Amino acid sequence: MFGGAALTVRAGERLAIHGPSGCGKTTLLHAIAGLIKIESGTIHVDDEDVTLTPPHRRGVGLVFQDNQLFTHMDVADNVSYALRVLGMSKRLRREAAAEWLTRVGLQGAADRHVSELSGGESKRVALARTLAGSPSVVLLDEPLTGLDDQLHGRLLADVRELFDHLGTTVVHVTHDRAEGAALCHRSVEFESVAHHGFHGSRPPD
């Protein structure tokens, strides 16, 4: 499906993927997350073949470009959604949500409605929701777009600091090469996959 695409990202590494619009970057993230089926090949997470594993059991979290928050839920219920799916009690879910909101700089926002959030706050909630599920890999699909320069810079610095602390494995799709360089350890070019394929390699130890 991806023209022979091959990508390896080691645990704790943050990889930026650059490339022109329409070349398949988002499609690749959706395949890793299990939102679409691949026609051939395999996908491994923590050395386990998850090619046929349902999305909620892959250990992969995806932060969408447009956040995709649940408008019928408050902030805390958005953040703890994955924990609800796993059967955690409401009390423990609310406690976990409060902790993750603090980590992303939104302490005290648990009871707010998502319609009350600014653009930057919505992106922080989307990130907290993904991280609350304790994924092995976090996929970022241009999550910092649409922000003014000052807010973008502040959020980028906060996200980098959080990932440094957590040691999170990240695959970050972005058109902004400066953003990719600031957040990630290395980057790869993603050209037209249908014609050229895509190849990533493990960085030297």
SULVENPE-V742241 format. One record per residue. RES is the residue in three letters. SS is DSSP state (H for helix, E for strand, C for the rest). Layout:
res: <RES:RES>
ss: <SS:SS>
This chain:
res: <MET:PHE:GLY:GLY:ALA:ALA:LEU:THR:VAL:ARG:ALA:GLY:GLU:ARG:LEU:ALA:ILE:HIS:GLY:PRO:SER:GLY:CYS:GLY:LYS:THR:THR:LEU:LEU:HIS:ALA:ILE:ALA:GLY:LEU:ILE:LYS:ILE:GLU:SER:GLY:THR:ILE:HIS:VAL:ASP:ASP:GLU:ASP:VAL:THR:LEU:THR:PRO:PRO:HIS:ARG:ARG:GLY:VAL:GLY:LEU:VAL:PHE:GLN:ASP:ASN:GLN:LEU:PHE:THR:HIS:MET:ASP:VAL:ALA:ASP:ASN:VAL:SER:TYR:ALA:LEU:ARG:VAL:LEU:GLY:MET:SER:LYS:ARG:LEU:ARG:ARG:GLU:ALA:ALA:ALA:GLU:TRP:LEU:THR:ARG:VAL:GLY:LEU:GLN:GLY:ALA:ALA:ASP:ARG:HIS:VAL:SER:GLU:LEU:SER:GLY:GLY:GLU:SER:LYS:ARG:VAL:ALA:LEU:ALA:ARG:THR:LEU:ALA:GLY:SER:PRO:SER:VAL:VAL:LEU:LEU:ASP:GLU:PRO:LEU:THR:GLY:LEU:ASP:ASP:GLN:LEU:HIS:GLY:ARG:LEU:LEU:ALA:ASP:VAL:ARG:GLU:LEU:PHE:ASP:HIS:LEU:GLY:THR:THR:VAL:VAL:HIS:VAL:THR:HIS:ASP:ARG:ALA:GLU:GLY:ALA:ALA:LEU:CYS:HIS:ARG:SER:VAL:GLU:PHE:GLU:SER:VAL:ALA:HIS:HIS:GLY:PHE:HIS:GLY:SER:ARG:PRO:PRO:ASP>
ss: <C:C:C:C:C:E:C:C:C:C:C:C:C:E:E:E:E:E:C:C:C:C:C:C:H:H:H:H:H:H:H:H:H:C:C:C:C:C:C:C:C:C:C:E:E:C:C:E:E:C:C:C:C:C:H:H:H:C:C:E:E:E:E:C:C:C:C:C:C:C:C:C:C:E:H:H:H:H:H:C:H:H:H:H:H:C:C:C:C:H:H:H:H:H:H:H:H:H:H:H:H:H:H:C:C:C:C:C:C:C:C:C:E:H:H:H:C:C:H:H:H:H:H:H:H:H:H:H:H:H:H:H:C:C:C:C:E:E:E:E:E:C:C:C:C:C:C:C:H:H:H:H:H:H:H:H:H:H:H:H:H:H:H:H:H:H:C:C:E:E:E:E:E:C:C:C:H:H:H:H:H:H:H:C:C:E:E:E:E:C:C:C:H:H:H:H:C:C:E:C:C:C:C:C:C>
